[in-house]
Amino acid sequence: MSEKTPIIEIRNVSKRFGKVTAVDDVSLDIVPSEFFVLLGPSGCGKTTLLRMIAGFEVPSEGQILIDGLDMAHIPPNRRPVNMVFQSYAVFPHMSVAANVGYGLKIAGVGRAECDERVREALALVKLGGFEDRMPDQMSGGQRQRVALARSLVMRPKVLLLDEPLSALDAKLRAQMQFELADLQDQVGITFVTVTHDQDEALSMASRIAVMNKGDVAQLATPSDLYEYPANRFVADFVGSVNIFEGKLILDEPDRAAVECAGIGKVYLNHGVTGPHGADVFVALRPEKIYLHVPGAGKAVNAAAQDAPEGHNFARGQIHGMSYLGDITLYDIKLDSGATIRVSRPNLSRHDQDDFTWNDRVSMHWRADSPIVLLS
């Protein structure tokens, strides 16, 4: 199989539960050895889609192929996939080795081969030497690794993970994000993961399908998803963003302008390809806004009111601050009454003292920072 041939093909798949459509005519391909993430809010259909790939749900319409074979009449235990559940489903009365080797035992694999494969799987998840431990003697992160090893030991072509990190605390979850991505790279198995956590998806995935109301709102790499959202839903769901409603008043190949309520004209250094006067949304990420004391700092173009040439400009007053360690978030009430959020990195221990509540501040952003969304 060439690397460009999909390992999973989902063709016009829908799933209905009575009058409720959980998945609505979804089509997408997942290629071998990629870390693919289904991302979306609760009730968007992502878990239902994963369960249809696993064989635990049957599509109402459409077709699912794995490794070129139609899965319509293939039961879950005969599919070339394995699944790690949100609860891990580790057997509490079995040792780590017995848990990991359970599937091999059921499949009739010989004792010597089983022991060797269990040792290999535990080494992959950094649990070598834990063979005799019982699950109640292990942390949540270690039990999650046991569940991973139990799936990997079966050598599936696809590993399905349903919210695999949701039961972990924040610090361990961040650690496991990197470990999962590293593990997938080591074993080369296709991972398909469901999550509602945007940071988790962005840190692990090679591609992400953002789902909304049973449909795929956008399918892209993490960077493209964040920097070039296809619509307002994706921009708002993936990361923090300021969104302003406005009208497109200028659209040329190398520049555009949108008249927005609250912040006035927003200028862009690229075209939008929308009809003049169209109602649009302008999305602006908080970290792309520069914050400074009015009139301070480097020389500026006076005509642009404190903004360097080619930049957009606004003024306001800080009325909210959140110190988060690596960054500080500022909620700034503009002179128009609108509110804009700015994210500023704390590059030294004293950065957080630069601005405080009720300070008058100026903001500017580059003309390539805003994104215009037509829907």
C-alpha positions in Angstrom: 0.0 0.0 0.0 1.4 3.4 -0.9 1.5 6.1 1.7 -1.1 8.1 -0.1 -3.6 5.3 -0.1 -6.1 5.9 2.8 -6.1 3.3 5.6 -9.6 4.5 6.5 -12.2 5.8 4.0 -15.4 7.3 5.3 -17.9 7.7 2.4 -21.1 9.8 3.0 -21.6 8.3 6.4 -24.7 9.3 8.5 -26.0 8.0 11.8 -29.4 8.6 13.1 -30.8 7.8 16.6 -34.6 8.1 16.0 -35.2 11.7 14.9 -31.7 12.8 16.0 -29.0 12.9 13.4 -25.7 12.4 15.2 -23.5 12.2 12.1 -24.6 13.9 8.9 -23.1 12.8 5.5 -19.5 12.8 6.5 -16.8 11.9 4.0 -13.0 11.9 4.9 -9.9 9.9 4.4 -7.3 9.0 7.0 -3.9 7.9 5.7 -1.4 5.4 7.2 0.8 6.4 10.1 -0.9 9.8 10.8 -2.2 11.0 14.1 -5.7 12.0 13.2 -7.9 13.9 15.7 -11.7 14.3 15.7 -12.3 17.6 17.6 -15.5 19.2 18.6 -17.9 20.1 21.5 -20.1 17.6 23.3 -22.8 16.2 21.0 -21.1 17.1 17.7 -20.9 13.4 16.6 -17.2 12.8 17.0 -17.6 9.8 19.4 -20.4 8.3 17.3 -18.1 8.5 14.2 -15.3 6.8 16.2 -17.6 4.0 17.4 -18.7 3.4 13.8 -15.1 2.9 12.7 -14.7 0.5 15.6 -17.9 -1.4 14.7 -19.8 -0.6 17.9 -22.3 1.5 15.9 -23.7 0.7 12.5 -24.0 3.6 10.0 -27.6 4.5 8.9 -26.2 5.4 5.5 -22.8 5.4 3.8 -19.7 3.2 3.8 -16.6 2.7 6.0 -13.5 1.0 4.5 -10.5 0.0 6.5 -7.4 -1.1 4.5 -9.5 -1.2 1.4 -12.2 -3.6 2.9 -15.8 -2.6 3.4 -16.6 -3.0 7.1 -20.4 -3.2 6.6 -20.6 -6.8 7.9 -17.4 -7.1 9.8 -17.9 -7.3 13.6 -15.6 -5.2 16.0 -13.4 -8.2 17.0 -12.5 -8.9 13.4 -11.6 -5.4 12.4 -7.9 -4.4 12.1 -8.4 -1.8 14.9 -8.2 -1.6 18.6 -9.8 0.9 21.0 -8.6 2.6 24.2 -11.7 3.7 26.1 -12.1 6.9 28.1 -12.2 4.9 31.4 -9.2 2.7 30.3 -11.3 -0.5 31.2 -8.3 -2.1 32.9 -9.2 -5.3 34.7 -8.8 -4.6 38.4 -8.2 -8.2 39.4 -5.4 -8.8 36.9 -1.7 -7.8 37.1 -0.3 -5.4 34.5 1.2 -8.3 32.5 -2.1 -10.2 32.6 -4.0 -7.1 31.5 -1.7 -6.4 28.6 -1.5 -10.1 27.5 -5.2 -10.8 27.8 -6.0 -10.3 24.1 -3.1 -12.4 23.0 -4.2 -15.2 25.4 -7.7 -15.1 23.9 -6.2 -15.2 20.4 -4.3 -18.4 21.3 -0.8 -16.9 21.1 1.8 -19.2 22.7 3.2 -18.4 26.2 6.7 -17.5 25.1 5.6 -15.2 22.3 3.0 -13.6 24.5 5.5 -12.9 27.3 7.9 -11.3 24.8 5.2 -9.1 23.2 4.0 -8.0 26.6 7.5 -7.0 27.5 7.9 -5.0 24.2 4.6 -3.3 24.7 5.3 -2.3 28.3 8.7 -1.0 27.2 7.1 1.2 24.6 4.8 2.9 27.2 7.7 3.2 29.7 6.3 0.5 32.1 9.1 -2.0 32.0 9.4 -3.8 35.3 5.7 -3.2 36.2 4.6 -6.6 35.1 3.5 -7.8 38.5 1.8 -4.6 39.7 -1.9 -4.5 40.3 -4.0 -1.6 38.8 -4.9 -0.2 42.3 -1.2 0.2 42.9 -0.8 2.6 40.0 -1.5 6.2 39.2 -4.1 7.3 36.6 -1.4 8.0 34.1 0.2 4.5 34.6 -3.2 2.8 34.2 -3.7 4.7 31.0 -0.3 3.4 29.8 -1.5 -0.1 30.6 -4.6 0.4 28.5 -2.4 1.6 25.6 0.0 -1.3 25.9 -2.9 -3.8 25.9 -4.0 -2.3 22.6 -0.6 -2.0 21.0 0.4 -5.6 21.9 -2.3 -6.7 19.4 -0.4 -4.8 16.6 -3.5 -3.3 15.1 -3.4 -1.2 11.9 -5.4 1.5 13.5 -5.6 2.5 17.2 -8.8 4.4 18.2 -8.7 6.5 21.4 -11.8 8.0 23.0 -10.9 11.0 25.1 -7.8 9.2 26.3 -6.5 12.0 28.6 -9.7 13.3 30.1 -9.4 11.5 33.4 -5.9 12.9 34.1 -4.9 16.1 36.0 -3.8 19.1 33.9 0.0 18.6 34.4 -0.1 14.9 33.6 -2.4 15.5 30.7 0.1 17.9 29.2 2.9 15.4 29.7 0.9 12.6 28.2 0.1 14.7 25.1 3.8 14.6 24.1 4.2 11.0 25.1 1.3 9.9 23.0 2.6 11.8 20.0 6.1 10.3 20.5 4.7 6.8 20.9 2.7 7.1 17.7 5.8 8.2 15.9 7.7 5.2 17.3 5.2 2.5 16.4 4.0 4.0 13.1 0.4 2.9 13.7 -2.4 5.2 12.6 -4.0 6.9 15.6 -7.5 8.2 15.5 -8.3 10.2 18.6 -11.5 11.9 19.9 -11.2 15.0 22.1 -13.0 18.2 23.0 -9.8 19.8 24.2 -8.3 22.2 21.5 -4.9 22.3 23.1 -4.7 18.5 23.2 -5.6 18.3 19.5 -3.2 21.0 18.4 -0.3 19.5 20.3 -0.7 15.9 19.1 -2.4 15.8 15.7 -1.0 15.7 12.2 -4.5 16.6 10.9 -7.7 17.6 12.7 -11.3 17.3 11.7 -13.4 19.9 13.6 -16.9 18.6 13.9 -20.1 20.6 14.5 -23.7 19.4 14.6 -22.7 16.0 13.0 -20.7 17.5 10.1 -17.0 18.3 9.5 -16.7 22.1 9.7 -13.0 22.0 8.6 -10.3 19.4 8.0 -6.7 20.8 8.2 -3.3 20.7 9.9 -3.2 22.2 13.3 -1.4 25.4 12.1 -3.8 25.9 9.2 -6.7 25.3 11.4 -5.5 28.0 13.9 -4.2 30.5 11.4 -6.8 30.1 8.6 -10.1 29.0 10.1 -12.7 28.3 7.4 -15.7 29.9 9.3 -16.7 31.6 12.5 -17.4 28.4 14.4 -13.9 27.0 13.8 -12.2 30.4 14.6 -14.2 30.6 17.9 -13.8 27.0 18.9 -10.0 26.6 18.2 -8.1 28.9 20.6 -9.0 32.3 21.9 -10.1 34.9 19.4 -11.7 38.4 19.0 -14.5 38.3 16.5 -16.1 41.5 15.1 -19.1 41.8 12.8 -18.6 44.2 9.9 -19.2 45.1 6.2 -16.7 44.6 3.4 -16.0 48.0 2.0 -12.9 47.4 -0.1 -11.7 44.2 -1.8 -8.7 44.3 -4.2 -6.1 41.6 -5.0 -3.6 43.0 -2.5 -5.7 44.8 0.0 -9.1 44.9 1.7 -11.0 46.8 4.4 -13.9 46.0 6.7 -15.9 48.5 8.5 -16.5 46.9 12.0 -18.8 48.1 14.7 -16.7 49.0 17.7 -13.2 49.2 16.2 -13.8 51.1 12.9 -12.0 50.2 9.7 -9.8 47.1 9.8 -7.3 46.9 6.9 -5.8 43.8 5.4 -2.9 43.4 3.0 -4.6 40.7 0.9 -7.9 40.3 -0.9 -11.0 38.6 0.5 -13.0 37.7 -2.7 -16.3 38.7 -1.3 -19.0 41.0 -2.7 -18.8 44.7 -1.8 -21.0 45.5 1.2 -21.2 41.9 2.3 -21.7 41.1 6.0 -18.6 39.4 7.3 -16.7 38.6 10.5 -13.2 39.7 11.3 -11.2 37.3 13.5 -8.2 38.5 15.4 -6.1 36.4 17.7 -5.2 38.0 21.1 -1.5 37.3 20.7 -1.3 39.1 17.4 -2.2 42.5 19.1 0.7 44.7 20.3 0.0 46.6 23.6 1.8 49.8 24.6 1.4 53.1 26.4 0.0 55.8 24.1 2.8 57.7 22.3 5.6 55.6 23.9 8.2 53.3 22.3 9.5 53.4 18.8 8.8 56.1 16.3 5.4 55.9 14.8 3.4 57.4 11.9 1.4 60.2 13.4 -1.3 59.8 10.8 -1.9 56.3 12.0 -2.4 57.4 15.6 0.4 55.6 17.3 0.5 52.6 15.0 3.5 51.8 12.8 3.0 52.2 9.1 0.9 49.4 7.6 -0.7 48.5 10.9 -4.2 48.9 12.4 -4.8 50.9 15.6 -7.1 51.2 18.6 -7.1 52.8 22.0 -8.9 51.9 25.2 -8.7 51.2 29.0 -7.8 48.0 30.8 -10.7 46.7 32.7 -9.7 43.1 33.2 -6.5 41.2 33.8 -5.6 37.5 34.2 -2.0 36.5 35.1 -1.4 33.0 33.8 2.3 32.6 34.4 3.7 32.5 30.9 1.2 35.0 29.6 -1.1 37.7 30.9 -4.6 38.3 29.3 -5.9 41.8 29.2 -9.6 42.7 28.5 -9.6 46.2 27.1 -12.7 48.4 26.8 -12.2 50.5 23.6 -13.3 54.1 23.4 -16.3 52.9 21.4 -17.5 50.7 24.2 -16.5 47.4 22.5 -14.1 45.0 24.3 -11.0 43.4 22.8 -8.8 40.7 24.4 -5.0 41.0 24.2 -2.5 38.2 25.2 1.0 39.3 26.1 3.9 36.9 26.9 5.7 37.4 30.3 9.3 37.3 29.0 10.7 38.4 32.3 9.6 38.3 35.9 8.6 42.0 35.8 6.6 42.0 32.6 3.3 41.6 34.4 3.9 45.0 36.1 4.0 47.0 32.8 0.2 47.5 32.8 -2.5 47.4 35.4 -6.2 48.0 35.9 -7.7 51.2 34.4 -4.5 52.1 32.4 -5.0 53.9 29.2 -3.4 51.9 26.4 -2.8 51.8 22.7 -3.0 48.7 20.5 -1.9 47.9 17.0 -1.8 44.8 14.8 -0.3 44.0 11.4 -2.5 44.1 8.3 -1.7 40.3 7.8 -3.1 39.4 11.2 -6.9 39.6 10.8 -8.8 36.9 9.0 -12.1 37.8 7.2 -14.7 35.1 7.5 -17.8 35.1 5.2 -19.8 32.8 7.4 
